[in-house]
Amino acid sequence: MFERSKKAASLMKRLIAVAAVPALSVLALSLAPHPTDNDASAMYVVTDDAYVHVDDLTADVFLTDSSAELVSRKDGNDLLLSAGQDVTVTYQDAATSAVSREETVSQLLSRLGIQPSPLEMVSVAFLDSGVEINISSELVFYEHVSTVTEHEVVYQYNNQKPDWYENVIQEGSDGEYSETYEIIYQDGVETARQLIDVVDTQPVPAIIEKGTIANFANNSDPVASIDTNDDGSGTITLENGQVLTFSEARTMKGTAYTAGEGKVGTITATGTTVRLGVVAVDRKVLPLGTKVYVVSNDGQYTYGFAIAEDTGVRGNMIDLYMNTYNDCIQFGVRDCTVYVLD
C-alpha cells in the first residue's frame, strides 16, 4: 500500500493511493503502458525505501518522500532493483518467482520473458518478504482525501493550586473529515471514480487543569532558612530549594478550628471548601485572599503555606484549619509568626 500525507496547518488535505492487488503494501507504483522493454514510459509514485534508487527513474516521473509534495523528474532510467531480492511477478493469472540482480524492472521482465502489452500497467510493491510485481490491463486504486481539524486546548483554572501546576484531565484528539474514492485505471489513465466511504470524526478538546496561585509552597517541604531584611521583607528558603518572598512578618495569636464542630460549616466566607491551608482572619487585619506562611514562635509547629479564605475571628488573631478536632486540641493556642507572602 502506498500512502502519502503532509500536515500543512490546522486544515490540510492529503492523498493516499493504494493498489488493490495482492499484498497491498505498495511502496513504489508505476502506472503506464509499456510498449517495449526498452521504451517504457512509466509514472512512478515512490516513497523513501532502501531498495529504491530514487534518482534513477524513468521519464515523466512523479516522486514523493512521504513528507514533500510531488516533484516531477524528467530524465533517468527505469526503477532500479537491488540484487538478491526475492521477486514474484504476477501476469495473466500466473506467478513467476525470481531473484533480482542489479537491474531495472524492465530488464527483470525481459530476463523472465515477460512482455507487457501497450494496454497493460505495472505495479511494484516492496515488502518485507520481497518484491511483488503485478501486471494487468486494469488496476484499482483508492484515493483518500481528508481535512484535519486540530483540537483545541481548554484550560480549567484552579485557584487552590500553584501557578506551575498543570494536570491533563482529558487528552485531546484531532477531528477528520475524509472521503474515500475507488478509482479504476486502464491504459495508465483514470477511467472511473466512485465515492465509497465518508468518515466524519469531530475533534476532542484537550482539557488541562492549571493552578493560579503564585509564590506557593508545598507544606510537606520543610524550611531550610528564613532571612529578614531591614525593612521587614525577606525570603523563606525550603529544603527543596524553593524560595518564597514575603513583604512583612507579623506576630499573631494562633488558634485552630475544624469543620463539624459547633456551628463551623464546610464552606468558607469566600465560597471555597475548608481544607488544610485555609485560615480564618479578621478581614480588617488581613484582607481575604492574603497568602501567608505560618510558624509557631515556640518552634514546635509549622503550619506552612495558607490563604486567608475564612472569617470568624476578631483582631490580631489567625485561626488555622485542621482536619480533626484532636489536631485542634494538640495545637491549642500559640503565638505565631505570620509571614505575608508577595
C-alpha positions in Angstrom: 0.0 0.0 0.0 1.3 3.4 -0.9 0.4 6.2 1.4 1.4 9.8 1.4 0.4 12.6 3.9 1.6 16.0 4.8 0.2 18.3 7.5 0.5 21.9 6.4 -1.7 23.7 9.0 -4.7 23.3 11.2 -6.5 22.3 8.0 -4.8 20.1 5.4 -5.5 17.7 2.6 -3.8 14.5 1.9 -4.0 12.0 -0.9 -3.4 8.3 -0.5 -3.2 5.9 -3.5 -3.5 2.2 -2.8 -3.2 -0.6 -5.4 -5.9 -3.2 -5.0 -3.5 -6.1 -5.8 -2.2 -9.0 -3.6 -0.1 -7.8 -0.7 -1.1 -4.2 -0.8 1.9 -2.6 1.0 3.0 -0.7 -2.2 6.0 1.5 -1.7 6.6 2.0 -5.4 4.0 2.1 -8.1 4.1 2.5 -11.9 1.0 3.3 -13.9 1.6 3.4 -17.7 1.6 1.2 -20.7 5.0 -0.4 -21.6 5.2 -0.6 -25.4 8.6 -2.4 -25.3 11.1 -3.3 -22.6 13.5 -0.6 -23.8 10.8 2.0 -24.5 8.9 2.0 -21.1 7.4 5.4 -20.2 6.3 4.8 -16.7 4.9 7.0 -14.0 6.1 6.1 -10.5 5.0 7.2 -7.1 7.8 6.3 -4.8 8.4 6.6 -1.1 11.8 6.5 0.6 13.0 2.9 0.7 16.4 1.3 0.9 15.7 -0.7 -2.2 14.6 2.2 -4.4 17.2 4.3 -6.2 15.0 7.4 -6.4 17.5 9.2 -8.6 17.3 6.6 -11.3 13.7 6.8 -12.5 12.2 7.0 -16.0 10.9 10.0 -17.9 7.7 11.7 -16.6 8.2 10.5 -13.1 6.5 12.0 -10.0 8.4 11.4 -6.8 7.4 11.8 -3.2 9.3 11.1 0.0 6.1 10.9 2.2 6.6 14.4 3.5 7.0 16.6 0.4 4.7 17.5 -2.4 5.0 15.5 -5.7 8.1 16.5 -7.7 8.4 15.9 -11.4 11.5 14.1 -12.7 12.2 14.4 -16.5 15.0 12.0 -17.1 16.6 8.9 -15.7 16.2 5.1 -16.0 13.6 2.6 -15.1 13.1 1.7 -11.5 16.3 0.0 -10.3 16.2 -3.1 -8.1 18.9 -4.2 -5.7 20.5 -7.6 -6.2 19.4 -10.6 -4.1 15.7 -9.7 -3.6 13.0 -12.3 -3.9 10.7 -11.2 -6.7 7.2 -12.5 -7.5 5.7 -11.4 -10.9 2.0 -12.0 -11.4 1.0 -11.8 -15.1 -2.0 -13.3 -16.9 -3.1 -15.2 -13.7 0.4 -16.9 -13.4 3.0 -16.2 -10.8 6.7 -16.4 -11.6 9.4 -16.3 -8.9 12.9 -14.9 -9.4 15.9 -13.4 -7.5 16.7 -9.9 -8.6 20.0 -8.7 -9.9 21.3 -5.2 -10.0 18.8 -4.4 -12.8 15.8 -2.3 -13.7 12.2 -3.6 -13.6 12.2 -3.6 -17.4 15.4 -5.7 -17.5 14.0 -8.2 -15.0 10.8 -8.6 -17.0 12.8 -9.1 -20.2 15.0 -11.7 -18.5 11.9 -13.6 -17.4 10.5 -13.4 -20.9 7.5 -11.2 -19.9 6.5 -8.6 -22.4 3.7 -6.2 -21.1 1.5 -5.0 -23.9 0.8 -1.3 -24.6 -2.5 -1.6 -22.7 -1.0 -3.1 -19.6 0.3 -1.4 -16.4 2.9 -2.5 -13.9 2.6 -2.1 -10.1 5.7 -2.7 -7.9 5.4 -3.4 -4.2 8.4 -3.5 -1.9 7.5 -5.7 1.0 9.4 -7.2 3.9 9.2 -10.6 2.2 10.5 -9.3 -1.1 9.3 -7.5 -4.3 5.9 -8.2 -5.8 5.2 -7.1 -9.4 1.7 -7.2 -10.8 0.9 -6.6 -14.5 -2.6 -6.0 -15.6 -4.7 -4.0 -18.1 -6.8 -2.7 -15.2 -5.7 -1.7 -11.7 -8.0 -0.5 -8.9 -6.8 2.2 -6.5 -8.3 4.0 -3.6 -7.8 7.7 -3.1 -8.3 9.1 0.4 -9.0 12.8 0.6 -9.2 14.2 4.2 -9.4 17.5 6.0 -8.0 17.5 9.5 -9.1 20.0 12.2 -6.7 20.4 15.1 -8.2 20.0 18.6 -8.4 22.9 21.0 -6.7 23.2 24.3 -9.1 24.3 27.1 -7.7 25.4 30.5 -9.7 24.9 33.7 -8.2 27.3 36.3 -7.9 26.2 39.9 -7.4 29.0 42.5 -6.3 26.4 45.0 -3.3 25.1 43.1 0.1 26.8 42.4 0.6 28.6 39.1 3.1 25.9 38.0 0.6 23.1 38.5 -0.8 21.5 35.3 -2.9 18.3 35.1 -4.3 16.8 31.9 -7.9 16.0 32.7 -8.7 14.9 29.1 -6.4 14.0 26.2 -7.3 15.8 23.0 -7.6 14.4 19.5 -7.9 16.0 16.1 -11.0 15.7 14.1 -11.0 14.5 10.5 -13.4 14.5 7.6 -12.4 12.0 5.0 -13.8 10.7 1.7 -12.5 7.5 0.1 -12.8 7.0 -3.7 -12.4 3.8 -5.6 -10.5 4.6 -8.8 -10.0 2.4 -11.9 -7.0 2.9 -14.1 -6.9 1.4 -17.6 -4.0 2.0 -20.1 -2.4 4.3 -17.4 -5.5 6.5 -17.4 -8.2 7.0 -14.8 -11.4 5.7 -16.3 -13.8 5.6 -13.3 -14.1 7.1 -9.9 -16.7 6.4 -7.2 -17.2 7.7 -3.6 -17.3 4.6 -1.4 -16.9 5.9 2.2 -17.2 9.0 4.3 -15.9 9.4 7.8 -16.6 12.5 9.9 -14.8 12.5 13.3 -15.2 15.5 15.5 -12.2 17.0 17.4 -12.0 16.3 21.1 -10.5 19.2 23.1 -7.7 18.7 25.5 -8.7 19.8 29.0 -5.9 20.9 31.3 -6.3 22.0 34.9 -4.0 24.8 35.7 -3.3 26.5 39.1 -3.3 30.2 39.6 -1.5 30.7 42.9 1.9 32.4 42.7 4.5 32.2 45.4 3.1 28.8 46.5 4.8 26.3 48.8 4.1 22.6 49.4 3.7 22.2 53.1 5.5 18.8 53.0 8.7 20.6 52.3 10.4 21.8 55.5 12.0 25.2 55.9 15.8 25.4 55.5 16.2 29.1 56.4 14.3 32.4 56.9 16.1 35.6 56.1 14.7 39.0 57.0 15.8 42.4 55.5 15.9 45.7 57.4 12.5 46.8 56.0 10.8 43.7 57.3 10.6 41.9 54.0 12.6 38.7 53.3 12.7 35.2 52.0 11.8 31.7 53.2 14.0 29.0 51.6 12.7 25.5 51.7 14.9 22.4 51.8 13.8 21.6 48.2 15.4 24.9 47.1 12.2 26.8 46.5 12.3 30.4 47.7 9.2 32.3 48.9 9.3 36.1 49.3 7.4 37.9 52.0 6.7 41.6 52.4 6.4 41.6 56.2 6.3 39.3 59.3 3.6 39.7 62.0 3.2 38.2 65.4 -0.4 36.9 65.8 -2.3 34.8 68.2 -2.9 31.4 66.6 -5.8 29.1 67.2 -7.3 26.1 65.4 -10.7 25.0 64.1 -12.2 22.2 62.1 -15.5 21.5 60.3 -18.4 19.8 62.1 -17.6 21.3 65.5 -20.3 23.6 66.8 -21.5 26.0 64.1 -18.5 25.5 61.8 -19.6 24.5 58.3 -17.6 23.3 55.3 -17.9 26.4 53.2 -15.6 29.4 53.8 -16.5 33.1 53.8 -15.1 33.3 50.2 -17.1 30.3 49.0 -14.3 27.7 48.9 -14.3 24.4 50.8 -12.5 24.2 54.1 -9.2 22.3 53.9 -5.7 22.3 55.2 -4.2 25.6 54.1 -7.3 27.7 54.9 -7.0 30.2 57.7 -9.7 32.4 59.2 -8.8 36.1 59.9 -10.3 39.4 60.7 -10.6 40.9 57.2 -9.7 44.3 58.7 -6.4 42.9 59.9 -5.6 40.6 56.9 -7.6 41.0 53.7 -9.3 37.9 52.4 -7.1 36.2 49.7 -3.8 37.1 51.5 -1.2 34.4 51.2 0.7 33.6 54.4 3.3 31.2 55.8 2.7 30.4 59.4 5.1 29.0 62.0 4.7 28.9 65.8 7.1 31.1 67.8 7.9 28.2 70.2 9.5 26.3 67.2 7.3 23.3 67.7 4.8 23.7 64.9 4.9 24.8 61.2 1.5 25.2 59.7 3.1 26.4 56.5 1.6 27.9 53.4 -2.0 29.1 53.7 -4.6 31.5 52.3 -6.9 33.8 54.2 -10.3 32.5 52.9 -12.4 32.4 56.0 -13.6 34.8 58.8 -14.9 34.4 62.3 -12.2 35.9 64.5 -11.6 39.4 65.7 -8.4 41.4 66.0 -4.8 40.2 65.6 -5.7 36.5 65.5 -5.3 33.8 62.9 -7.4 30.6 63.1 -5.8 27.6 61.3 -8.0 24.9 59.8 -7.2 21.4 61.0 -8.5 18.1 59.7 -9.6 16.7 63.1 -10.8 18.1 66.5 -7.8 16.2 68.2 -5.4 18.2 65.9 -7.0 21.4 67.2 -6.6 20.3 70.8 -3.0 19.4 70.2 -2.3 22.9 68.7 -4.2 24.8 71.3 -3.3 28.5 71.4 0.1 29.6 70.3 1.8 32.8 69.4 2.7 32.6 65.7 4.8 34.4 63.2 2.7 35.1 60.1 4.8 35.9 57.0 2.7 37.8 54.5 3.8 36.5 51.1 4.1 38.6 48.0 
